[in-house]
Amino acid sequence: MMVKKEKFVSDPVTEEMHKRAKKLGIRTVWERYKENHARSKDAPFQATCMTCQQGPCVDVKRTGVCGMNREVIIAKNLVSETTIGASAHVGHARRIANILKGVGDGTVGGYPVIDHEKLDSMYEGLGLEGAETDHEKAIEVADAIIADLSKLDGVPKMLLFKASEERRKIWEEKGILIDGGCPEIMEAQNRIAMGMDHDMENLLLGACRLGLVDAYCGMYPATTVQDILLGVPKVGQVKTNLTVIERDKINVVIHGHIPFLPDVVIRAAEEYNDDLDREPKVNVVGMCCTGMEVLMRSGINFGGDILQQELAIVTGAIELVVVDVQCTQPAIVDAAEHFHTKIVTTDPIAKMEGTTHIEFEPERATEIGRELITMAVDNYARRDHAKVFIPDYEPHEMLCGFSTEQLIEALDKVKPGDPIGALTDNIKNGNIRGIAAVIGCVTPRDDYGYRTVELIRELIKNNVLVVLTGCVATIASYWDLLKPDPTYPGVGESLAAVMGMIAKANGLEAVPPCLFMGSCVDNSRIEEVLNAVADYLGVRIDQLPIAGSAPEYIAEKAIPIGFWTVSLGIFTHIGDQPNVAASERVVKWLTADVEKIFGGKFYVEADPYKSAEKIIEVIEDKREALGLQ
Ligand code: BF8
């Protein structure tokens, strides 16, 4: 049954907290969204160039002062946004490569190698040889990643390891095969400087390069090093939504993206809680991608996505919010002023006025974790209990932990010795029509969750297996789409049967048809699975019955990810146009012309039903082209 937008039932927990915020005079992301968009409805800024001091050249219909046309200005602005997104993931990779190196040379003591197998496979995959101990291997892998980030010439080793040969050839042929991540980012900035690249297609191919930078110098190193030092995720069950915050406990929110500081905060909390005399206990909850990292590996409950960060504080029950990098909205400082909540920033380039800064030094990780927990415990004394309000709803259940390794292990139980066959058999016979990767953020543009929830419901109803990363996954969990329910409500019959079979083979009650694969950097896991499927079937990735979708993306990071998936040959749905609508030529290149180059393209649609219909149509067309019923 179609749910009209006005009939969509919003998450009651978020609604109640939102009402409370309004009552307390706290303006949240939704109010700010409405006010801002009322001001900029016709978006003339899309064609504004602010590169040099001749301008700004605003809403350029013909040319700017220098003669640049609208198409080029818009393409240039898009490259700029894509560069920011790619920089975020490369910055993430840099930080964790340094930690891995410290583990190897003994300067970082708090993180032993947990997954020796993954370290070995990374070591060999990057073409390294000769090292014997984990420490030696850790140093060499870290050095290889650092070289991938920094080398002036030569393809990153990670790309050679992870991308298929067929893609590498296409990228080389089309001139987008990359050098090191940082030089690429520097050249991307260089090409958009005044007087440089004035060729729309060349600029947009430059954005595709940044997609590869994001994947092979950002997401892949991040996921793999995190798996090596913190463990490869395994199937587990956690609780989600704001109601995992507990009235009678000292609540600590770990927020951001890089899971190393959160790991020591969790350990320090456990240490504190182990002392039976201490009351109340500490309750650590995760937020945004950090929340996804720690739920996947440590079973920590998930306390809110990007849009709920202020609302968590509005419960009045948060003693401490610890943030590192990305997706932290400075509005949390205003919300915290109404309560006793302390906010601690930890990265030197992600500070916020009105908060405390404690720099995360991996060498002192354990000590910093303890310091933060002590700070939270001390701050509990300042809590005004009369101001606490947590909506009266049970949290939601979420089955999680589908790393590539875990997925293969689970499928191996279905068809021993041939795990990918277990998946492809069911794609070939049509029990699974195709795979849709639904990824990315949630947006204040629409009713909270509407686009994501209705899109996923339509896909699973039509026997499309959904894999998830990012905030869309956690919001889907609020509508119980990741709950292991053996009755499989709303799931197509044949898909439900396959998921039931996987569950049975693994001794689980049920496996939902929405597999949660992790945080945004874990999009790398999705490519690993798709490459394995394509390889097994002996076809190209762009021939597979698959699609990508970011129905509610908001962060710049989503843009290079989109250029990467398009360059991989994947049909990529996005819920909103990036700021390119003012140029028909740019829109046409992104939504049509690029397909002739790489086999993938963007498709823009806000309506979840129309997007689901289109994704299903693409999947069915690909099936037909492969001769599948
Ligand atoms: O990297 S999904 S809002 S939390 S950007 Fe941010 Fe978007 Fe959430 Fe993590 Ni991803």
Residues whose N, C-alpha, C, O or C-beta is under 5 A from the ligand:
A	BS01	BF8	C288 C289 I306 C327 G440 C441 G470 C471 C520 A555 K557
